[in-house]
Amino acid sequence: MQRIKKGDNVEVIAGKDVGERGEVISVLNKANRVVVSGVNLAKRHEKAKQVGSRQIPAQIVEFNAPLHLSNVMLVCPKCDQRTRVGYRFKDDGFKTRYCKKCNANID
């Protein structure tokens, strides 16, 4: 089970965007990275290209660049604080995440 999943709210704890919060768009497991909306914006220059009969001009595109997992912390939906994640087993045998600060279930 992953500590941070798609759709979670996280806070950046290191880097140029420290203190900013956003929602996780995607998790890149093999690279240990997450993409967070509105955080770590980068720009890429794109060449002009031909798509079918249309000509798309050259442009500068802004996108959310991935952050390393160690630079973000989960924000608890109940206590609204950044927190470490713990694991518990429910009575039916399923594993669930919980907030280490307020002891509330996250999943």
C-alpha positions in Angstrom: 0.0 0.0 0.0 1.2 3.5 -0.9 1.6 6.3 1.6 0.5 8.9 -1.0 -2.1 8.1 -3.6 -3.7 9.9 -6.5 -6.3 12.4 -5.3 -4.7 13.0 -1.9 -3.9 16.6 -0.7 -0.2 17.1 0.1 2.0 19.9 1.3 5.5 20.6 -0.1 8.1 20.4 2.7 11.3 21.1 0.7 12.4 22.9 -2.4 11.3 26.2 -4.1 7.6 25.7 -3.4 7.9 24.9 0.3 4.6 25.4 2.2 2.3 25.1 -0.9 -0.5 22.6 -1.0 -2.1 20.8 -3.9 -3.9 17.7 -5.1 -1.8 14.7 -6.4 -2.5 14.3 -10.1 -0.4 11.2 -10.6 2.1 9.0 -8.8 5.2 7.7 -10.6 6.1 4.6 -8.5 9.3 3.5 -10.3 10.8 7.0 -10.1 9.5 7.7 -6.5 7.9 10.9 -7.7 4.5 12.6 -7.6 2.9 15.3 -9.8 1.0 17.9 -7.7 -1.4 20.4 -9.3 -0.3 24.0 -9.2 3.1 23.1 -7.7 6.6 23.0 -9.3 5.5 24.6 -12.5 8.0 24.3 -15.4 8.0 25.7 -18.9 8.8 23.9 -22.1 9.4 25.4 -25.6 7.5 23.5 -28.3 8.3 23.8 -32.0 5.7 24.6 -34.6 4.1 21.4 -36.0 1.6 20.2 -38.6 -1.4 18.2 -37.3 -3.5 17.0 -40.2 -4.3 20.1 -42.2 -3.8 22.4 -39.2 -0.6 24.3 -38.4 0.1 24.7 -34.7 2.5 27.6 -34.0 5.5 27.5 -31.8 4.7 28.1 -28.1 5.8 28.0 -24.5 3.9 25.4 -22.5 3.6 25.4 -18.7 3.2 22.1 -17.0 3.4 20.5 -13.5 6.8 18.8 -13.1 7.2 15.8 -10.8 8.4 16.2 -7.2 10.3 13.5 -5.2 8.1 11.7 -2.7 10.4 12.7 0.2 9.6 16.4 -0.5 5.9 16.1 0.2 3.7 15.2 3.2 0.1 14.1 3.3 -2.4 16.6 4.7 -5.0 14.9 6.9 -8.5 15.5 5.7 -9.8 15.6 9.3 -7.3 17.8 11.2 -6.0 19.7 8.1 -2.3 19.3 9.3 0.5 17.7 7.4 1.1 14.3 8.9 3.0 11.0 8.8 1.0 8.0 7.6 0.5 4.8 9.6 -1.2 1.6 8.7 -3.8 -0.5 10.5 -5.7 -3.6 9.7 -9.5 -3.4 9.9 -11.7 -6.1 11.4 -12.4 -7.5 7.9 -8.7 -7.9 7.2 -8.1 -4.9 4.9 -5.2 -2.6 5.4 -6.0 1.1 5.8 -4.0 4.3 6.3 -4.4 6.6 9.3 -3.2 10.0 10.5 -0.5 9.8 13.2 -1.5 13.1 14.7 -5.3 12.8 15.2 -5.5 9.0 14.8 -8.3 9.3 12.2 -8.6 6.9 9.2 -7.6 8.4 5.9 -9.1 5.8 3.6 
